[in-house]
């Protein structure tokens, strides 16, 4: 009985040590994941700042392009040209 009890205790102790080591490994993996997540968040924030700057530049360009233009010149029509020609002919005669 005592040998089987000793064997059972050894087995439990080995499992406990294995689980503790596994736990340390998992903790290290979680730490690595946290640092990777922090690095990714930092990169995303840098990209967001960069894109925000680009967005502001684009807004300036678009607002400059969207500024009101002077009214278009009146289209040339033949009737007004004829009137001008007729008036100019009368003054020369």
C-alpha positions as CSV (number, residue, x, y, z in Angstrom):
1,X,0.0,0.0,0.0
2,X,2.7,2.4,0.9
3,X,4.5,1.9,-2.5
4,X,1.4,2.7,-4.4
5,X,0.8,5.7,-2.2
6,X,4.3,6.9,-2.8
7,X,3.9,6.4,-6.5
8,X,0.6,8.2,-6.5
9,X,2.2,11.1,-4.6
10,X,5.2,11.2,-7.1
11,X,2.7,11.2,-10.0
12,X,0.7,14.1,-8.4
13,X,3.9,16.0,-7.7
14,X,5.2,15.5,-11.3
15,X,1.8,16.7,-12.6
16,X,1.8,19.7,-10.3
17,X,5.4,20.6,-11.4
18,X,4.3,20.2,-15.0
19,X,1.3,22.4,-14.5
20,X,3.3,25.0,-12.8
21,X,5.8,25.0,-15.7
22,X,3.0,25.1,-18.2
23,X,1.5,28.0,-16.3
24,X,4.8,29.9,-16.5
25,X,5.0,29.2,-20.2
26,X,1.5,30.4,-20.7
27,X,2.2,33.5,-18.6
28,X,5.2,34.2,-20.8
29,X,3.1,33.7,-23.9
30,X,0.4,36.1,-22.5
31,X,3.2,38.6,-21.7
32,X,4.5,38.3,-25.3
33,X,0.9,38.7,-26.6
34,X,0.4,41.8,-24.5
35,X,3.7,43.4,-25.7
36,X,2.7,42.5,-29.3
37,X,-0.8,44.0,-28.7
38,X,0.8,47.2,-27.3
39,X,3.2,47.4,-30.2
40,X,0.3,47.0,-32.7
41,X,-1.7,49.7,-30.8
42,X,1.2,52.0,-30.9
43,X,1.6,51.4,-34.7
44,X,-2.1,52.0,-35.2
45,X,-1.9,55.3,-33.3
46,X,1.1,56.4,-35.3
47,X,-0.8,55.4,-38.5
48,X,-3.9,57.3,-37.3
49,X,-1.8,60.4,-36.6
50,X,-0.2,60.1,-40.0
51,X,-3.5,59.5,-41.7
52,X,-5.0,62.4,-39.8
53,X,-2.3,64.7,-41.1
54,X,-2.9,63.4,-44.6
55,X,-6.7,63.9,-44.1
56,X,-6.1,67.5,-43.0
57,X,-3.9,68.2,-46.1
58,X,-6.6,66.7,-48.3
59,X,-9.3,68.9,-46.6
60,X,-7.2,72.0,-47.3
61,X,-6.8,71.0,-50.9
62,X,-10.5,70.2,-51.3
63,X,-11.6,73.4,-49.6
64,X,-9.2,75.3,-51.8
65,X,-10.6,73.6,-54.9
66,X,-14.2,74.1,-53.6
67,X,-13.8,77.9,-53.1
68,X,-16.2,79.8,-55.2
69,X,-15.0,80.6,-58.7
70,X,-15.7,83.9,-60.4
71,X,-19.0,83.8,-62.4
72,X,-18.5,82.5,-65.9
73,X,-18.3,85.1,-68.7
74,X,-21.5,85.7,-70.6
75,X,-21.7,83.4,-73.6
76,X,-21.0,85.2,-76.9
77,X,-24.2,85.5,-78.9
78,X,-24.4,86.8,-82.5
79,X,-27.3,89.1,-81.7
80,X,-25.3,91.3,-79.3
81,X,-22.4,91.3,-81.8
82,X,-24.6,92.5,-84.5
83,X,-25.9,95.3,-82.3
84,X,-22.4,96.4,-81.5
85,X,-21.4,96.3,-85.2
86,X,-24.5,98.3,-86.2
87,X,-23.7,100.9,-83.5
88,X,-20.1,101.2,-84.6
89,X,-21.2,101.5,-88.3
90,X,-23.5,104.4,-87.4
91,X,-20.8,106.3,-85.5
92,X,-18.3,106.1,-88.4
93,X,-20.7,107.3,-91.0
